Amino acid sequence: MAEDGPVDPSTIGESDAPPVADKPYKIIFEANKCFGAGKCAEVSDNWKLDISTGIAQPQAYFIDEDDLDENVRAAEVCPAKKDRGVIHVVDRRTDEEIAPDPNGDGTLSVDW
Ligand code: SF4
């Protein structure tokens, strides 16, 4: 993966993925930058704090419309990375980051 230039979301987590038509959205989680603030778990059932590691863990990485709003909220409330957030919700049909989208242009805001 190139170190300069944006990361292509379509290259992440797709090997065991359910069909896009079933789960049009996916979570990309920068677990190594989570500091266990737990805000995500307060707003979404998809997020739980793992007591043994002290960081959050999503129950599902691929989601449909029914679970979209709560995961968008989790992405938006996450205070990690100076409020840029480490939970990324991506539309698999367009490869755009829906939330938190701190860049404002749909590019994936991971830095790894
Ligand atoms: S809100 Fe962010 S930093 Fe806090 S536990 Fe969830 S993912 Fe980690």
Residues whose N, C-alpha, C, O or C-beta is under 5 A from the ligand:
A	BS01	SF4	C34 F35 G36 A37 G38 K39 C40 A56 C78 P79 A80
